[in-house]
Amino acid sequence: MAIITKIREKSGVAVGLIAIGLILFMVGGDLMSPNSRLLGSNKQIVGVIGGQDIELRQFSEIVDAIKGNYPTPPNEQQMQGVRQMAWNELIYRVAYGQQMEELGVTISPEELDDIISGNNIAPEFGQYFRDSTGEVSRENIKMYLASLKQQGPNSPQYQQFLSFEQQLKTSRTRIKYENLISRTYFASDLEGKKEYEKQNDKVEIAYLNVPFYSVPDSVVNTSESDAKAYYNANKEEFKRDANRGIEFVSFQVKPSDADKKNLEADMQDLARAFERTSNDTAFVEANTEGATKFLSANMTGLPTVLDADELEEGKVYGPHFAAGSFRNYKVLGTSEDTVYSARASHILFKNDKDDAKAKKEALATLRKIQGGENFEELAKKVGDAAPTTKSRGGDLQWFSEGRMVPEFDKAVFSARKTGLISRLVKTSFGYHIIKVTETKTKEQFELAVVEKKLSASDATINEAYRKASVFAASAKGGRKAFEELAEEQKIFIEQALTIAPSATFINSLRGNSVRQVIRWAYNEAGIDDVSEVFDLDDRFVVATLMTAREEGVADFADVQNEAMVQAKKEKKAEYITSKLAGLSGSIEDMRKAYGNGAKADIASDLSLNDVSIQGIGIAPKTIGTAFGLKEGEVSKPIVDENSVVVIKVRKADKALETADYSIYQTQVENRYNRSANYNILEAVKELSDVKDERYKFF
């Protein structure tokens, strides 16, 4: 489809050149100036790190340097990882660099030499210079560095090395900086003790739980002003990432019946040429599109469209269509497999419930077949074989020796002729009536395969593009026109309401080309705008922008329903708390006095590591309160995540004192170390106010 797209693009070149010439004449040099209003002065900025604009050129240089380390050019999926590595590299250089400059953390020339050719060679560099034993060879590194000197500092190889050296320097400096922070952490004896208690202190509570949902909405009168008050008091809860919402229609490009017939005719011509050729290898290499070019197939692996009894050496069979492709098979010859294959059918009577009954039914069926009744018809009606096997009249098709259970295997592979085995065969599955349809053989066929995938022709592609173009042109009036036209033409409209800037797919739209739709939604489209036609991998798409939200606290109008839910929860909490305040007695007495909606129960073996209580759900405040009460003490009403809870501590088991908390100290330190580098990165990004706007370009 990309070729067709290029052809369409070139058809407008002449008009485009004239238009560009007129624009250049009218605006002159202003067009190309860094502050051009026409192009926009920030069009080449992919983000901001530590107050420093990151230009596309700068970012692309690092991307290219990382790509240079790949043995083969990375595909688009791998490029996503490459771009992320490049962005992280910039964060390390700029944001970390600012932090490290303040602290005076650097890599000296001596240290740099050490990680390149000294005693502490960086693994990411040394991996390219291993000797035959797998060890890093300093001699190989010296030879490489000497060859770079000979090539000179302007050679591509030297420049690539300098870029890699810079990455090593950045990486090693970052490690020093992270170690400077992370290795200052030490868990004290007290922290070890607290961790020990957190894991081993236990409480048992009796609780009264009144869920918010037990209070009808009509009981608490909640207005828009209540929702607005909640919103104003809890704006942090309503912070949102940027996203876009679109509607789109697809014009799928599917091969037509004519495309299929044309390909079939081409494959028939190829089959005749295939049969005539004397150089099968060259013919297959030149004509196939499939991964399998040559195949050694025993009876179990022979394509189902081929009949082993009819195959002749030198003959071509096909074209056969399956899984979106036509295939021609040429028989190059036969050979002998290492194992036998055979073919059989069976009728199974399972004996897992009643052995005698299963055997009786099996014998009766065997007698019917021996009396002349049709095996295949009976196999479809009686017995306990798998449904697919029954539908085939009991046919198990070809199978290799050793695949079936031993008793079944022996009965089939010892048969000297085809036909019904005159006795029942008992296995771990039950009683089998077996008909051998092909006796054992080691014969296998050597096949050459020519495959052509069915794809849409240029005519089919252009017809789909024409329909999409007409739709896009007719819907230019905006989203209303878009929706009316889709309804009129009975085209299904898909909605995607929360597309992130870095999204790589949109609902059913997959593949690398989806990013162009996302870039349009973020960079070009206004609300209700209708796009031009997007050329995706297997379809043409026309979209309209429904919503656009930027990063930050969402407008009240956008989150009013969420705020209303939270405001209602607050009012229900107040209602329940006030009703509980006047109650006394045991937990059960309070439950009865409260009435409908209140539930009482006991929760045992709670620890501070728990976050939920069975019967209540997520309840961190309740658990925390339980460990702050004494045995026998009753709490005040606790407003938790989904309910109001009153607890009484029935039993509080303190963990036995121990002289050594070092194990728990180590656990605390390990937990810190596992997240230290990530937390440092996030803290540096926050301090440096990192803004990632790569989505505008990729």
C-alpha positions as CSV (number, residue, x, y, z in Angstrom):
1,M,0.0,0.0,0.0
2,A,2.9,2.3,0.6
3,I,3.9,2.2,-3.1
4,I,0.3,3.2,-4.1
5,T,0.4,6.0,-1.6
6,K,3.7,7.3,-3.1
7,I,2.1,7.3,-6.6
8,R,-0.8,9.2,-5.3
9,E,1.4,11.7,-3.6
10,K,3.5,12.3,-6.7
11,S,0.5,13.1,-8.8
12,G,0.3,16.5,-7.0
13,V,4.0,17.4,-7.3
14,A,3.5,19.9,-10.1
15,V,0.8,21.8,-8.4
16,G,2.8,21.6,-5.1
17,L,5.9,23.1,-6.6
18,I,4.0,26.1,-8.0
19,A,2.3,26.6,-4.6
20,I,5.6,26.5,-2.8
21,G,7.2,29.0,-5.2
22,L,4.3,31.5,-4.6
23,I,4.7,31.1,-0.8
24,L,8.4,31.6,-0.9
25,F,8.0,34.7,-3.1
26,M,5.4,36.2,-0.7
27,V,7.1,35.5,2.6
28,G,10.7,35.5,1.6
29,G,13.3,34.5,4.2
30,D,10.9,34.8,7.1
31,L,9.7,31.3,6.3
32,M,13.0,29.7,7.1
33,S,13.9,31.9,10.1
34,P,14.1,30.2,13.6
35,N,11.1,32.3,14.8
36,S,8.9,31.9,11.7
37,R,5.3,32.5,12.6
38,L,4.2,30.4,9.7
39,L,6.0,27.2,10.7
40,G,6.1,28.0,14.4
41,S,9.3,28.5,16.4
42,N,8.8,25.4,18.5
43,K,8.1,22.9,15.8
44,Q,11.5,21.2,16.3
45,I,11.4,20.9,20.1
46,V,10.8,17.4,21.3
47,G,10.7,18.3,25.0
48,V,12.1,20.3,27.9
49,I,14.6,19.0,30.5
50,G,15.8,21.2,33.3
51,G,14.6,24.3,31.5
52,Q,16.6,23.4,28.4
53,D,14.8,22.9,25.1
54,I,15.7,19.6,23.5
55,E,15.8,20.0,19.8
56,L,14.8,17.3,17.4
57,R,18.2,17.4,15.8
58,Q,19.9,16.8,19.1
59,F,17.6,13.9,20.0
60,S,18.0,12.3,16.5
61,E,21.7,12.3,16.8
62,I,21.5,10.2,20.0
63,V,18.9,7.9,18.4
64,D,21.2,7.4,15.4
65,A,24.2,6.6,17.7
66,I,22.2,4.0,19.6
67,K,20.9,2.5,16.3
68,G,24.5,2.2,15.2
69,N,25.0,-0.3,18.0
70,Y,22.4,-2.7,16.5
71,P,23.8,-5.5,14.3
72,T,20.9,-4.9,11.8
73,P,18.7,-1.8,11.4
74,P,16.0,-1.9,14.1
75,N,12.4,-2.3,13.0
76,E,9.7,0.1,14.1
77,Q,8.8,-1.8,17.2
78,Q,12.5,-1.8,18.3
79,M,12.7,1.9,17.4
80,Q,10.3,2.7,20.2
81,G,12.8,1.2,22.6
82,V,15.6,3.0,20.9
83,R,13.9,6.4,21.2
84,Q,13.1,5.7,24.9
85,M,16.8,4.9,25.5
86,A,17.7,8.2,23.7
87,W,15.3,10.2,25.8
88,N,16.6,8.6,29.0
89,E,20.2,9.4,27.9
90,L,19.2,13.0,27.6
91,I,17.6,13.0,31.0
92,Y,20.8,11.5,32.4
93,R,23.0,14.1,30.6
94,V,20.9,17.2,31.3
95,A,18.9,16.6,34.4
96,Y,21.4,14.4,36.2
97,G,24.2,16.5,34.9
98,Q,22.7,19.6,36.6
99,Q,22.5,17.7,39.9
100,M,25.9,16.2,39.6
101,E,27.5,19.5,38.7
102,E,26.2,21.0,41.9
103,L,27.8,18.0,43.8
104,G,31.0,17.9,41.8
105,V,30.5,14.3,40.7
106,T,32.6,13.7,37.6
107,I,34.4,11.0,35.7
108,S,38.1,11.7,35.3
109,P,40.1,10.9,32.2
110,E,41.8,8.2,34.2
111,E,38.5,6.6,35.2
112,L,37.3,6.8,31.6
113,D,40.5,5.0,30.4
114,D,39.9,2.4,33.1
115,I,36.4,1.5,31.9
116,I,37.4,1.3,28.2
117,S,40.8,-0.5,28.3
118,G,41.9,-0.8,32.0
119,N,41.1,-3.1,34.8
120,N,37.4,-2.3,35.1
121,I,36.2,-2.5,31.5
122,A,32.5,-1.6,31.2
123,P,30.5,-4.8,30.3
124,E,28.5,-3.0,27.6
125,F,31.8,-2.1,25.9
126,G,33.7,-5.3,26.7
127,Q,31.1,-7.6,25.2
128,Y,32.3,-6.7,21.7
129,F,35.8,-7.8,22.4
130,R,35.6,-11.3,23.7
131,D,38.2,-13.9,22.8
132,S,37.7,-17.6,22.0
133,T,37.3,-18.4,25.7
134,G,34.5,-15.8,26.2
135,E,36.7,-13.5,28.2
136,V,37.1,-9.8,27.4
137,S,40.4,-9.4,25.5
138,R,42.3,-6.1,26.3
139,E,44.5,-6.9,23.3
140,N,41.5,-6.8,21.0
141,I,40.5,-3.5,22.5
142,K,43.9,-2.0,22.0
143,M,43.9,-3.2,18.3
144,Y,40.5,-1.6,17.9
145,L,41.6,1.7,19.4
146,A,44.7,1.7,17.3
147,S,42.7,1.2,14.1
148,L,40.5,4.1,15.1
149,K,43.6,6.4,15.3
150,Q,44.7,5.3,11.9
151,Q,41.2,6.1,10.4
152,G,41.3,9.6,11.9
153,P,38.9,11.6,14.1
154,N,36.6,12.4,11.1
155,S,35.9,8.8,10.2
156,P,32.4,7.5,10.8
157,Q,33.8,4.7,13.0
158,Y,35.7,7.2,15.2
159,Q,32.6,9.4,15.6
160,Q,30.5,6.4,16.5
161,F,33.1,5.4,19.1
162,L,33.0,9.0,20.6
163,S,29.2,8.7,20.8
164,F,29.5,5.4,22.6
165,E,32.2,6.7,24.9
166,Q,29.9,9.6,25.8
167,Q,27.1,7.1,26.7
168,L,29.6,5.1,28.9
169,K,30.7,8.3,30.6
170,T,27.1,9.4,31.2
171,S,26.2,5.9,32.5
172,R,29.2,5.6,34.9
173,T,28.7,9.2,36.2
174,R,25.0,8.4,36.8
175,I,25.9,5.2,38.7
176,K,28.3,7.2,41.0
177,Y,25.6,9.7,41.6
178,E,22.9,7.0,42.4
179,N,25.3,5.2,44.7
180,L,26.1,8.4,46.5
181,I,22.4,8.6,47.4
182,S,21.3,5.0,47.7
183,R,24.3,3.7,49.7
184,T,23.8,6.3,52.3
185,Y,20.7,4.4,53.5
186,F,21.1,2.2,56.5
187,A,18.2,0.4,58.4
188,S,18.7,0.9,62.1
189,D,18.0,-1.7,64.8
190,L,14.8,0.2,65.5
191,E,13.7,-0.1,61.9
192,G,14.5,-3.8,61.9
193,K,12.4,-4.2,65.1
194,K,9.5,-2.3,63.6
195,E,9.6,-4.5,60.5
196,Y,9.7,-7.6,62.7
197,E,6.6,-6.3,64.6
198,K,4.9,-5.4,61.4
199,Q,5.2,-8.9,60.2
200,N,4.6,-10.8,63.4
201,D,2.3,-8.7,65.6
202,K,-1.3,-10.0,65.2
203,V,-4.7,-8.7,66.3
204,E,-8.2,-10.2,66.3
205,I,-11.1,-7.8,66.1
206,A,-14.9,-7.8,66.2
207,Y,-16.2,-5.2,63.8
208,L,-19.4,-3.4,62.9
209,N,-19.3,-2.4,59.2
210,V,-21.8,-0.1,57.5
211,P,-21.0,0.3,53.7
212,F,-21.7,3.5,52.0
213,Y,-23.9,1.7,49.5
214,S,-26.3,0.7,52.2
215,V,-27.4,4.4,52.5
216,P,-29.8,5.4,49.6
217,D,-28.8,8.5,47.7
218,S,-32.1,10.0,48.6
219,V,-31.2,10.1,52.2
220,V,-28.3,12.5,51.6
221,N,-29.2,15.5,49.6
222,T,-26.1,16.2,47.5
223,S,-26.1,19.3,45.2
224,E,-23.7,20.5,42.4
225,S,-22.3,23.0,44.9
226,D,-21.3,20.0,47.2
227,A,-19.5,18.4,44.3
228,K,-17.8,21.7,43.4
229,A,-16.7,22.1,47.1
230,Y,-15.2,18.6,47.1
231,Y,-13.5,19.3,43.8
232,N,-12.0,22.5,45.1
233,A,-10.7,20.9,48.3
234,N,-9.2,17.8,46.5
235,K,-7.9,19.0,43.2
236,E,-4.9,16.7,43.4
237,E,-7.3,13.8,42.9
238,F,-8.4,15.2,39.6
239,K,-5.0,15.6,38.0
240,R,-5.1,14.0,34.6
241,D,-2.6,13.1,31.9
242,A,-3.2,14.6,28.4
243,N,-5.5,12.6,26.2
244,R,-7.6,12.8,23.1
245,G,-10.9,11.3,22.1
246,I,-11.7,10.5,18.5
247,E,-14.3,8.9,16.3
248,F,-13.2,7.1,13.2
249,V,-14.4,5.0,10.3
250,S,-12.4,2.3,8.5
251,F,-12.4,1.3,4.9
252,Q,-10.7,-2.0,5.0
253,V,-8.6,-3.3,2.2
254,K,-9.5,-6.9,1.6
255,P,-8.7,-9.0,-1.4
256,S,-11.7,-9.2,-3.7
257,D,-13.0,-12.4,-5.4
258,A,-11.4,-11.2,-8.6
259,D,-8.0,-10.9,-6.8
260,K,-8.4,-14.5,-5.6
261,K,-9.3,-15.8,-9.0
262,N,-6.4,-13.9,-10.6
263,L,-3.9,-15.3,-8.1
264,E,-5.2,-18.8,-8.6
265,A,-4.7,-18.4,-12.3
266,D,-1.2,-17.2,-11.8
267,M,-0.5,-20.2,-9.5
268,Q,-1.8,-22.6,-12.1
269,D,0.7,-21.1,-14.6
270,L,3.4,-21.5,-12.0
271,A,2.4,-25.1,-11.3
272,R,3.0,-25.9,-15.0
273,A,6.4,-24.1,-15.0
274,F,7.3,-25.8,-11.6
275,E,6.7,-29.2,-13.1
276,R,8.9,-28.5,-16.1
277,T,11.9,-26.9,-14.3
278,S,15.0,-29.0,-13.6
279,N,16.3,-26.6,-10.9
280,D,13.7,-26.9,-8.1
281,T,15.8,-24.9,-5.6
282,A,16.3,-21.9,-7.9
283,F,12.6,-22.0,-8.9
284,V,11.4,-22.1,-5.3
285,E,13.8,-19.3,-4.2
286,A,12.6,-17.1,-7.1
287,N,8.9,-17.6,-6.7
288,T,7.8,-18.4,-3.2
289,E,6.7,-15.9,-0.5
290,G,6.4,-18.5,2.2
291,A,8.8,-19.4,5.0
292,T,8.7,-23.2,4.3
293,K,10.4,-23.9,1.0
294,F,11.3,-27.6,1.4
295,L,9.5,-30.1,3.5
296,S,10.2,-33.7,4.7
297,A,6.8,-35.0,5.6
298,N,5.8,-38.4,7.0
299,M,2.2,-39.4,7.0
300,T,1.4,-37.3,10.1
301,G,3.0,-34.2,8.7
302,L,1.8,-34.5,5.1
303,P,-0.5,-31.5,4.2
304,T,-4.1,-32.6,4.5
305,V,-4.8,-31.5,0.9
306,L,-2.4,-34.2,-0.4
307,D,-3.3,-37.9,-0.8
308,A,-0.3,-40.1,-0.2
309,D,-1.7,-42.8,-2.5
310,E,-1.8,-40.5,-5.4
311,L,1.5,-38.7,-5.1
312,E,4.1,-39.2,-7.9
313,E,7.7,-38.1,-8.1
314,G,8.2,-35.0,-10.2
315,K,4.5,-34.1,-10.2
316,V,3.1,-30.8,-8.9
317,Y,-0.1,-30.7,-6.9
318,G,-2.0,-27.5,-6.5
319,P,-2.8,-24.7,-6.2
320,H,-4.4,-25.3,-2.8
321,F,-5.8,-22.4,-0.8
322,A,-5.5,-22.2,3.0
323,A,-4.7,-19.6,5.6
324,G,-4.7,-16.7,3.1
325,S,-2.3,-18.3,0.7
326,F,-2.2,-20.5,-2.4
327,R,0.4,-23.3,-2.4
328,N,1.8,-25.6,-5.0
329,Y,3.6,-28.8,-3.8
330,K,6.1,-30.7,-6.0
331,V,7.1,-34.2,-5.0
332,L,10.9,-34.5,-5.2
333,G,11.0,-38.1,-4.0
334,T,10.5,-40.3,-1.0
335,S,12.7,-41.4,1.9
336,E,12.4,-43.4,5.1
337,D,11.4,-41.9,8.4
338,T,12.9,-43.0,11.7
339,V,9.5,-44.0,13.2
340,Y,6.4,-45.7,11.9
341,S,3.1,-44.0,11.2
342,A,-0.3,-45.6,10.9
343,R,-3.9,-44.6,10.6
344,A,-6.9,-45.9,12.5
345,S,-10.5,-45.1,13.6
346,H,-12.0,-46.0,17.0
347,I,-15.2,-46.1,19.1
348,L,-14.5,-45.5,22.8
349,F,-16.6,-46.5,25.7
350,K,-15.3,-44.9,28.9
351,N,-15.2,-47.2,32.0
352,D,-14.6,-44.5,34.7
353,K,-18.0,-45.0,36.2
354,D,-19.1,-48.6,35.5
355,D,-16.6,-50.9,33.9
356,A,-19.0,-53.8,33.4
357,K,-21.6,-51.6,31.7
358,A,-18.9,-50.0,29.4
359,K,-17.6,-53.4,28.4
360,K,-21.1,-54.7,27.7
361,E,-22.0,-51.8,25.5
362,A,-18.6,-52.0,23.6
363,L,-19.1,-55.8,23.0
364,A,-22.7,-55.2,21.7
365,T,-21.4,-52.5,19.3
366,L,-18.5,-54.7,18.1
367,R,-21.0,-57.5,17.4
368,K,-23.1,-55.1,15.3
369,I,-20.1,-54.1,13.2
370,Q,-19.1,-57.7,12.8
371,G,-22.7,-58.4,11.7
372,G,-22.5,-55.9,8.9
373,E,-23.4,-52.5,10.3
374,N,-21.4,-49.5,9.2
375,F,-18.5,-48.7,11.5
376,E,-18.4,-44.9,10.6
377,E,-22.1,-44.4,11.1
378,L,-22.1,-46.1,14.5
379,A,-19.0,-44.1,15.5
380,K,-21.0,-40.9,15.0
381,K,-23.8,-42.1,17.2
382,V,-22.4,-44.1,20.1
383,G,-19.5,-44.1,22.5
384,D,-17.5,-41.4,24.3
385,A,-14.8,-40.4,21.8
386,A,-14.0,-36.7,21.4
387,P,-16.7,-34.7,19.4
388,T,-14.3,-33.9,16.6
389,T,-13.3,-37.6,16.3
390,K,-17.0,-38.7,16.4
391,S,-17.9,-36.2,13.6
392,R,-15.3,-37.9,11.4
393,G,-16.7,-41.3,12.0
394,G,-14.1,-42.2,14.6
395,D,-11.1,-41.3,12.3
396,L,-8.0,-40.5,14.4
397,Q,-6.1,-39.7,11.1
398,W,-2.4,-40.5,10.9
399,F,-0.4,-40.8,14.1
400,S,3.2,-41.8,14.9
401,E,4.2,-44.8,16.9
402,G,4.4,-44.0,20.6
403,R,1.8,-41.2,20.5
404,M,-1.1,-43.3,21.8
405,V,-1.4,-45.2,25.1
406,P,0.6,-48.4,24.9
407,E,-2.3,-50.9,24.5
408,F,-3.8,-48.9,21.7
409,D,-0.4,-48.4,20.1
410,K,0.4,-52.1,20.2
411,A,-2.9,-53.1,18.7
412,V,-2.6,-50.7,15.7
413,F,1.1,-51.1,14.9
414,S,1.1,-54.9,15.1
415,A,-1.8,-55.2,12.6
416,R,-0.6,-56.7,9.3
417,K,-3.7,-55.7,7.3
418,T,-6.4,-53.0,7.3
419,G,-9.8,-53.6,8.8
420,L,-11.6,-54.2,12.0
421,I,-9.7,-55.6,15.0
422,S,-11.8,-58.5,16.1
423,R,-11.4,-57.9,19.9
424,L,-11.9,-55.0,22.3
425,V,-8.8,-53.2,23.3
426,K,-8.8,-52.0,26.9
427,T,-6.7,-48.9,27.9
428,S,-6.7,-46.4,30.8
429,F,-9.5,-44.5,28.9
430,G,-11.9,-47.5,28.6
431,Y,-12.8,-50.0,25.9
432,H,-11.9,-49.3,22.3
433,I,-13.3,-50.8,19.1
434,I,-10.5,-50.2,16.5
435,K,-10.5,-50.2,12.7
436,V,-7.1,-50.0,11.1
437,T,-7.4,-47.9,8.0
438,E,-3.7,-47.7,7.0
439,T,-1.1,-50.2,8.2
440,K,2.3,-48.9,9.6
441,T,4.8,-47.3,7.2
442,K,8.0,-45.3,7.5
443,E,7.5,-43.7,4.1
444,Q,7.9,-39.9,4.0
445,F,7.8,-37.5,1.1
446,E,10.3,-34.8,0.1
447,L,8.3,-31.8,-1.1
448,A,9.2,-28.4,-2.6
449,V,6.7,-25.6,-1.8
450,V,5.8,-22.5,-3.7
451,E,3.5,-20.2,-1.8
452,K,1.9,-16.9,-2.8
453,K,0.0,-14.8,-0.2
454,L,-3.4,-13.5,-1.3
455,S,-3.3,-9.7,-1.1
456,A,-5.4,-6.8,-2.5
457,S,-4.6,-5.7,-6.0
458,D,-3.8,-2.1,-6.9
459,A,-7.4,-1.8,-8.2
460,T,-8.9,-3.0,-5.0
461,I,-6.6,-0.7,-2.9
462,N,-7.5,2.3,-5.1
463,E,-11.2,1.6,-4.8
464,A,-11.0,1.5,-1.0
465,Y,-9.0,4.8,-1.1
466,R,-11.6,6.4,-3.4
467,K,-14.4,5.5,-1.0
468,A,-12.4,6.9,1.9
469,S,-11.5,10.1,0.0
470,V,-15.1,10.7,-1.0
471,F,-16.2,10.2,2.6
472,A,-13.5,12.6,4.0
473,A,-14.4,15.3,1.5
474,S,-18.1,15.0,2.1
475,A,-17.7,15.1,5.9
476,K,-15.5,18.3,6.0
477,G,-18.4,20.1,7.6
478,G,-17.4,18.7,11.0
479,R,-18.3,15.9,13.4
480,K,-22.0,16.2,12.9
481,A,-21.6,15.8,9.1
482,F,-19.2,12.9,9.8
483,E,-21.7,11.1,11.9
484,E,-24.7,11.7,9.6
485,L,-22.7,10.5,6.6
486,A,-21.6,7.4,8.4
487,E,-25.2,6.6,9.4
488,E,-26.4,7.2,5.9
489,Q,-23.8,4.9,4.4
490,K,-24.2,2.4,7.2
491,I,-20.5,2.6,8.2
492,F,-19.7,1.6,11.7
493,I,-18.2,4.4,13.8
494,E,-15.6,3.4,16.4
495,Q,-14.8,5.6,19.4
496,A,-11.6,5.9,21.3
497,L,-12.0,8.3,24.2
498,T,-8.7,8.2,26.1
499,I,-5.8,8.2,23.7
500,A,-2.5,9.0,25.4
501,P,0.2,11.0,23.6
502,S,2.5,7.9,23.5
503,A,-0.2,5.4,22.5
504,T,0.8,2.8,20.0
505,F,-2.6,1.5,19.1
506,I,-6.2,2.8,18.9
507,N,-8.9,0.1,19.6
508,S,-8.8,-2.2,16.5
509,L,-6.1,-0.1,14.8
510,R,-2.7,-1.7,15.2
511,G,0.7,-1.4,13.7
512,N,3.4,1.2,13.3
513,S,1.3,3.5,11.1
514,V,-1.3,4.2,13.8
515,R,1.0,6.9,15.2
516,Q,0.1,9.3,12.3
517,V,-3.5,9.4,13.6
518,I,-2.3,10.2,17.1
519,R,0.0,12.9,15.9
520,W,-2.9,14.5,13.9
521,A,-5.1,14.4,17.0
522,Y,-2.5,16.2,19.2
523,N,-0.7,18.5,16.7
524,E,-3.2,19.5,14.0
525,A,-6.8,18.8,14.9
526,G,-9.3,21.1,16.6
527,I,-12.5,19.9,18.2
528,D,-14.9,18.5,15.6
529,D,-12.3,18.7,12.8
530,V,-12.4,15.9,10.3
531,S,-9.1,14.4,9.1
532,E,-7.8,13.6,5.6
533,V,-7.5,9.9,4.7
534,F,-4.9,8.0,6.8
535,D,-3.2,5.1,5.0
536,L,-2.8,2.3,7.6
537,D,-1.4,-1.2,7.0
538,D,-4.7,-2.9,6.0
539,R,-7.2,-0.1,5.8
540,F,-7.9,3.6,5.2
541,V,-9.2,5.6,8.1
542,V,-11.0,8.9,8.5
543,A,-11.2,10.4,12.0
544,T,-12.9,13.3,13.8
545,L,-11.7,14.9,17.1
546,M,-14.2,14.7,19.9
547,T,-12.3,15.8,23.0
548,A,-8.9,17.3,23.8
549,R,-7.6,17.4,27.3
550,E,-4.2,18.7,28.3
551,E,-2.1,17.5,31.2
552,G,-3.1,19.0,34.6
553,V,-6.1,19.3,36.8
554,A,-9.2,18.5,34.9
555,D,-12.0,21.1,34.6
556,F,-14.8,20.6,37.0
557,A,-17.3,20.1,34.1
558,D,-15.2,17.1,32.9
559,V,-15.1,15.4,36.3
560,Q,-18.4,16.6,37.9
561,N,-19.8,13.1,38.1
562,E,-16.7,11.8,39.8
563,A,-16.7,14.7,42.3
564,M,-20.4,14.1,42.9
565,V,-19.8,10.4,43.8
566,Q,-17.1,11.5,46.3
567,A,-19.3,14.2,47.8
568,K,-22.0,11.7,48.3
569,K,-19.6,9.3,50.0
570,E,-18.6,12.2,52.4
571,K,-22.2,12.9,53.2
572,K,-23.0,9.2,53.7
573,A,-20.0,8.9,56.0
574,E,-21.3,11.9,58.1
575,Y,-24.8,10.3,58.2
576,I,-23.6,6.9,59.3
577,T,-21.1,8.4,61.8
578,S,-23.8,10.5,63.4
579,K,-26.1,7.5,63.7
580,L,-23.4,5.4,65.2
581,A,-22.3,8.1,67.7
582,G,-25.3,7.5,70.0
583,L,-24.9,3.7,70.2
584,S,-23.3,1.7,72.9
585,G,-22.9,-1.8,74.2
586,S,-21.3,-4.7,72.3
587,I,-20.6,-4.8,68.6
588,E,-23.7,-7.0,68.2
589,D,-25.8,-4.7,70.3
590,M,-24.7,-1.8,68.1
591,R,-25.5,-3.7,64.9
592,K,-29.0,-4.4,66.1
593,A,-29.5,-0.8,67.2
594,Y,-28.3,0.6,63.9
595,G,-30.6,-1.6,61.9
596,N,-30.6,-2.4,58.2
597,G,-27.2,-2.1,56.4
598,A,-25.0,-2.9,59.4
599,K,-23.0,-6.1,59.5
600,A,-21.0,-7.5,62.3
601,D,-18.3,-10.2,62.2
602,I,-14.9,-11.2,63.5
603,A,-11.5,-10.9,61.7
604,S,-8.6,-12.9,63.0
605,D,-4.9,-12.9,62.5
606,L,-4.6,-9.4,61.1
607,S,-1.1,-7.9,60.6
608,L,0.1,-4.5,59.7
609,N,1.1,-5.8,56.3
610,D,-2.6,-6.4,55.5
611,V,-4.5,-3.8,53.5
612,S,-7.9,-5.5,53.4
613,I,-10.3,-7.3,55.8
614,Q,-12.6,-10.1,54.7
615,G,-16.2,-8.8,54.8
616,I,-15.1,-5.2,54.6
617,G,-12.7,-4.9,51.7
618,I,-9.8,-2.4,51.4
619,A,-9.6,-0.9,54.9
620,P,-6.1,0.5,55.7
621,K,-7.4,3.0,58.3
622,T,-9.3,0.3,60.2
623,I,-6.2,-2.0,60.3
624,G,-4.0,0.9,61.4
625,T,-6.5,1.8,64.2
626,A,-6.7,-1.8,65.4
627,F,-2.9,-1.8,66.1
628,G,-3.2,1.4,68.1
629,L,-5.9,0.1,70.5
630,K,-5.5,-1.9,73.6
631,E,-7.1,-5.3,74.1
632,G,-10.8,-4.8,74.9
633,E,-10.8,-1.2,73.7
634,V,-13.6,0.0,71.3
635,S,-12.8,2.5,68.5
636,K,-14.8,5.5,67.5
637,P,-16.4,5.3,64.0
638,I,-13.6,5.0,61.4
639,V,-14.4,6.4,57.9
640,D,-12.5,4.0,55.6
641,E,-12.4,3.5,51.8
642,N,-15.9,2.1,51.3
643,S,-17.6,2.1,54.6
644,V,-17.7,3.3,58.2
645,V,-16.3,0.8,60.7
646,V,-16.4,0.4,64.5
647,I,-14.0,-2.2,66.0
648,K,-13.3,-3.8,69.3
649,V,-9.9,-5.5,69.8
650,R,-10.6,-9.0,71.1
651,K,-7.0,-10.1,71.2
652,A,-3.7,-8.5,70.6
653,D,-0.7,-10.8,70.3
654,K,2.6,-9.1,70.5
655,A,5.5,-10.9,68.8
656,L,8.1,-12.3,71.2
657,E,11.2,-10.2,71.7
658,T,14.3,-11.3,69.9
659,A,17.9,-10.4,70.3
660,D,18.7,-10.2,66.6
661,Y,16.7,-8.1,64.1
662,S,19.4,-8.1,61.5
663,I,17.3,-10.3,59.1
664,Y,14.6,-7.7,59.2
665,Q,17.0,-4.8,58.8
666,T,18.3,-6.5,55.7
667,Q,14.7,-6.8,54.4
668,V,14.1,-3.1,54.9
669,E,17.4,-2.2,53.2
670,N,16.7,-4.6,50.2
671,R,13.2,-3.1,49.8
672,Y,14.7,0.4,49.7
673,N,17.5,-0.6,47.3
674,R,15.1,-2.3,44.9
675,S,13.3,1.0,44.3
676,A,16.1,3.5,45.0
677,N,17.3,4.1,41.5
678,Y,13.7,4.4,40.2
679,N,12.8,6.9,43.0
680,I,16.0,8.9,42.3
681,L,15.1,9.1,38.6
682,E,11.5,10.2,39.3
683,A,12.8,12.8,41.9
684,V,15.3,14.2,39.4
685,K,12.7,14.3,36.6
686,E,10.3,16.2,39.0
687,L,13.0,18.6,40.1
688,S,14.0,19.2,36.5
689,D,10.4,19.6,35.3
690,V,10.8,17.2,32.4
691,K,8.3,17.6,29.6
692,D,8.2,14.8,27.0
693,E,6.8,16.0,23.7
694,R,8.2,13.3,21.4
695,Y,4.6,12.3,20.5
696,K,4.5,15.4,18.2
697,F,7.1,13.8,15.9
698,F,7.0,10.0,16.4
